[in-house]
Amino acid sequence: MATIGYARLVEQLALRVRPLRTPAAISASVNRRVDTPTQVLFPRGVAIEDSILGHLEFALRHEGVNLEVIDAVYEHLLPQDLIGRLNAAPTGAHIRRACFLWEWLTGQTLPIEATPTGGYVELFPSDKYVTAANPRHNRKYRVRDNALGTTDFCPTVLRSSVPLAPSLTDLLDQARRTLAAVTDSSLYERAVSYLYLSETRSSFAIENERPSSDRQERFVQLLRRAGETTAVSEDWLVSLQNVVVRDAFSREASYRARQNWLEDASGRVTFFPPAPDELQRAMAGWEAFTNDSQRCTDALVKAACSAFGFVYLHPFMDGNGRLHRFLIHHVLTHSATLPNGAVVPVSAVILKNIPDYLSVLTDFSRPVTQLWEYVRGETEPIVTRAAPGRAYRFMELSREVSFLHNMIQRAVEDEIPRELAWLRGYDRAFQQVEAEFDIPRSDLSALIRMIHSNQGKLSAGKRKQFYYLPSAVIDRIEELVTAAFQPGEGQPSDGESGE
């Protein structure tokens, strides 16, 4: 089958771009367009001019807007070809979009002679993409610039990836109702504190770390800063990075000025973030996107694009993962109304869905890393050719949006009720056991946790830990703990007690 559109351009021009998810091709076996999971098939009679500009116009008409490929194509497309086509068809919607994109991406001006006419055309079709709430109108080409970002950082998100129900607003309303049902002010404060603690421990656990009590408390306080009015900037992010890293040697003073990478246990590189000289431009664009409250007004989309965009850019040598998950809360708090004083424990749910989380991250990291050329050195990879910066400035983040929605939904529908149920059951067990037996509070807390986590029984090995308690007393405590928890009141997300 002969490739067409973006696929032909990538093949013909040998473009260094990430593989297309669904390349287009001509097939004798179809008489109309057929979308499959791996290809888009067109019949032989489809109208297309076999030239660079012809395949570009075809792609804009039928395949959407792939900024990474288009940016690479413009290194090969002659400006006079665009001008000639526009002069011949000044009302053409797709040649007007192509001309606008050429100026937008290259920063140069086309000396056109024709005056485009007709109604304004959207740069990104709003029936297919999440678009800017306040588009800019380009009079020269009569194009409505509704991109979510700038040429320094412009994520794209398919509208189909944003679930209609339950919406983010519905989920956060549900979280508020769940917490509002806690009428005991003391329990409410403990529940809120516990959600922060759970989110903190889970975020570190995702990195296979057990933080000291000091680092743990610093991250809790960092989470409480989510949504602060400070504009996202390099200095602000540096101050946060200094909080989350393990020691003084890992603290940064600026965005990284050297290359970093991730590798597996065998030493194989699994991810190269952008080269330092490309990083500065991309982070400037990312900051502008995150700080702009006018263009991307969908809180879910903005949180996903900001948080995942950050971790893919990897601006620090250490701490990127924890800051990435903090940014979910920061952007959500800025863009949506969260439960009063609480945090939605997204990391706690991610920790329970690590394979899905890693799959999302790998979906970006694997193809972009394949654009790098390097050899393995004794201590670090020796890069011979870095990936083009466009691969990091133009991210397709539809899957990330769907994933984040799923994690928030599970956090609201399962995790928060589970945490509250644990605290209520814990309090009942504590009060009932304390009423019958004089046991040190720390031991009582540990007993409740161990008994409940082991289906109402204290194991033989754990009984030895409480050697001073007669067997009959432990049997009675088991009965009280079992009765204190209602069916379905499971362990909290990190397996710790409520004290």
Protein Blocks (a to p, Z undefined) as FASTA:
>chain_A
ZZehjllmmmmnopacdddfbdcdddfkbcbdcddfkbccddfklccdddfklmmmmmmm
mnopafklmmmmmmmmcfklmmmmmmmmmmbmklmmmmmmmmmmnopacddfbdcedjdd
dfbacklpccdfbdcddfklopacfbfbdfkbccdddfklmcfbdcfklmmmmmmmmmmm
mmblklmmmmmmmmmmmmmmmmmmmnopacdfklmmmmmmmmmmgoiabdcdfklmmmmm
mmmmmbfklpcfbdcfbdcddddfkopafbdcddfklmmmmmmmmmmmmmpmklmmcfkl
mmmmmmmmmmmnopafbhklmmmmmmmmmmmmmmmccdehiacdfklmmmmmmmmmmmmm
mmmmmmmmmmpccdddfkbccdfbdcdfklmmmccfklmmmmmmmmmmmmmmmmmmmmmm
mmmmmmmmmmmmmmmpccdfklmmmmmmmmmmngopacfklmmmmmmbcfklmmmmmmmm
mmmpcghiacdfkopafZZ
